[in-house]
Amino acid sequence: MLEEEKNIINVNRKELSTHQVQQNENLDGVLNKHRMITKRPIYKQKKFYFFLFLILVITLLIYYTDKEEKAKKNYEMEQTN
């Protein structure tokens, strides 16, 4: 390993003042990173199931309206013949 890649740990360093600690702490950034890492998968969210249900209802409505229209056409053709 190169010298600049090594982690140097100072064991006997002086303590930081509270002003220096407050100046460098970034709790909002840490929380945002944590939320991004631990975000729930899409299939565990309520929005996903609502969207899936909506697609299912729309598909069923289209299927049954199509089925009824075909039945009406067949009934009309039988009556005309």
C-alpha positions as CSV (number, residue, x, y, z in Angstrom):
1,M,0.0,0.0,0.0
2,L,1.1,3.5,-0.7
3,E,1.8,5.8,2.2
4,E,-1.1,8.1,1.3
5,E,-3.7,5.3,1.3
6,K,-3.0,4.3,4.9
7,N,-5.3,5.3,7.7
8,I,-3.5,7.2,10.3
9,I,-5.0,7.2,13.8
10,N,-3.9,9.7,16.4
11,V,-4.3,8.2,19.8
12,N,-3.2,11.1,21.9
13,R,-5.0,14.0,20.3
14,K,-6.6,16.9,22.1
15,E,-10.3,16.9,22.6
16,L,-12.5,18.9,20.3
17,S,-14.5,21.8,21.7
18,T,-18.3,21.7,21.5
19,H,-18.2,24.5,18.9
20,Q,-16.0,22.4,16.6
21,V,-18.3,19.4,17.0
22,Q,-21.4,21.4,16.3
23,Q,-19.8,23.0,13.3
24,N,-18.9,19.6,11.7
25,E,-21.9,17.5,12.6
26,N,-24.4,16.9,9.8
27,L,-27.2,14.8,11.2
28,D,-29.7,15.7,8.4
29,G,-27.2,14.3,5.8
30,V,-26.7,11.1,7.8
31,L,-30.5,10.6,8.1
32,N,-31.1,11.3,4.4
33,K,-28.4,8.7,3.5
34,H,-30.0,6.2,5.9
35,R,-33.4,6.7,4.4
36,M,-32.1,6.2,0.9
37,I,-30.3,3.0,1.9
38,T,-33.1,1.5,3.9
39,K,-35.9,2.5,1.5
40,R,-38.8,0.0,1.3
41,P,-38.9,-2.1,-1.9
42,I,-41.6,-1.1,-4.3
43,Y,-43.7,-4.3,-3.8
44,K,-44.0,-3.5,-0.1
45,Q,-45.5,-0.1,-0.6
46,K,-49.3,0.7,-0.5
47,K,-49.1,2.7,-3.7
48,F,-47.9,-0.4,-5.6
49,Y,-50.9,-2.4,-4.6
50,F,-53.3,0.4,-5.2
51,F,-51.9,0.8,-8.7
52,L,-52.1,-3.0,-9.3
53,F,-55.7,-3.0,-8.1
54,L,-56.6,-0.1,-10.4
55,I,-55.1,-1.8,-13.4
56,L,-57.0,-5.0,-12.6
57,V,-60.3,-3.2,-12.3
58,I,-59.7,-1.3,-15.6
59,T,-58.8,-4.6,-17.4
60,L,-61.9,-6.3,-16.1
61,L,-64.1,-3.5,-17.2
62,I,-62.7,-3.5,-20.7
63,Y,-63.0,-7.2,-20.9
64,Y,-66.7,-7.3,-19.8
65,T,-67.7,-4.4,-22.0
66,D,-66.0,-6.0,-25.0
67,K,-67.8,-9.3,-24.2
68,E,-71.2,-7.6,-24.0
69,E,-70.7,-5.8,-27.3
70,K,-69.8,-9.0,-29.0
71,A,-72.9,-10.7,-27.5
72,K,-75.1,-7.8,-28.8
73,K,-73.6,-8.1,-32.3
74,N,-74.2,-11.9,-32.3
75,Y,-77.8,-11.4,-31.1
76,E,-78.5,-8.7,-33.8
77,M,-77.0,-11.0,-36.5
78,E,-79.2,-13.9,-35.4
79,Q,-82.3,-11.7,-35.5
80,T,-81.5,-10.3,-39.0
81,N,-81.0,-13.8,-40.4
